[in-house]
């Protein structure tokens, strides 16, 4: 199989294989991301439920705390009433219940203060209960915390019972505060973005460390972030007791967000890698082809040198023996042409010297030469502007391009048809069209025909148009392309050159 002829097919096959690899990788990566996303969301949900359960525990503790606080108050009042009852001297009264109440109070700290300022403590520190300074300090704390219970002893004699929270109540208060603190710590250490707000969504009670203070510094920024979180997951309502409903907003983790974009990054990296690999492969292959063509061209030029010298000598011999001058003159023209072709081959691979040339004259000479050496059924038409168009070019190589395009046109017309060569000037340069009435070229082949190895001839090498493109675009910095083509109606090749 000729790899150059089948190159386009190989390109398509390799492109499809590369696309399949990329799409498979993309699909699998996307599959993994979706699985991780589901697990991440599930973890966030579990975490939120755990927070909610902890909030319920806090709520229950708060309710219990409130209940105990109420019971402590009732105990203090009952203690005061028992004290008051014992202070009333009544022989018929039953003091057993009052005494029972006083004896059962082993938790609520109280201080009974009479009119003389005498303090009677109970359930305080037994080692310091006789210390007046200590009692006054505890009395001050009790005065600031609760309203005392007034006790009328006799006529205008009054005493006041001051009381404080029991040690059991204080211990429960510490537990409750620790629960609240651990609840906030759970939010702060969350792996996802979490914001704990009031029901109005205006006050931030707690937030996770994943959220920067600058992101919620202003009310509008806070609302924007809450709306973004709400679009991802509905907020979880939390009831911490005392009729207060709060909301927990949470978002997907940064890792999950990064993983969502990972397949696209992977797709880009793989695509970029394939592109680089293709470019390097094409460059290496093209460089190898260039070396082959340069070596072949120089070897051809070298091989033509010997027969050319012989042909020049035979021309001189024919003149000396009296052969008709016209015949010898035409043979000399062909020999000169061969010398020029040899010169062209020898210049391939090296930078040619560009000289300011009259393009009108080059086209006239090239067409005149071709007219005498192609079929009479091929009609040439040359359309040149009135002005002389000049540009810097290598005459031997440029003539080669014109001849190659015209010979291809003759082959496309099967030796019968019309070739039009027209030129006109534009502000930045000049344009040349070579139009034939041949078989035409499919649009899918407009670029392929200039690639080395492409040919429609059974014995062609597919180098002609490739060399034309190299001469015009590489050496002369111009453009050559198929301007227009219709099947069975003809083709137009266009050459664009700059003018200095």
Secondary structure, DSSP 4 states (H G I P E B T S, - for coil): --TTTTHHHHHHHHHHHHHHHHHHHHHHHHHHHHHHHHHHHHHHHHHHHHHHHHHHHHHHHHHHHHHHHHHHHHHHHHHHHHHHHHHS--TT---HHHHHHHHH--SS-EEEE-TT--EEEESS-TTTTT-HHHHHHHHHHHHHHSPPEEEEEETTEEEEEEE---HHHHHHHHHHHHHHHHHHHHHHT-SS-EEEEETTS-SEEEE-TTS-GGGGSSHHHHHHHHHHHHHHSPPEEEE-STT-EEEEEE---HHHHHHHHHHHHHHHHHHHHHHHHHHHHHHHHHHHHHHHHHHHHHHHHHHHHHHHHHHHHHHHHHHHTT--HHHHHHHHHHHHHHHHHHHHHHHTTSPPPPEEEEHHHHHHHHHHHHHTTS-TTEEEEEE--SSPPEEEE-HHHHHHHHHHHHHHHHHHTTT-EEEEEEEEEETTEEEEEEEE-SS---GGGTTGGGSTT--SSTT--S-HHHHHHIIIIIIS--EEEEEEEETTTEEEEEEEEE--
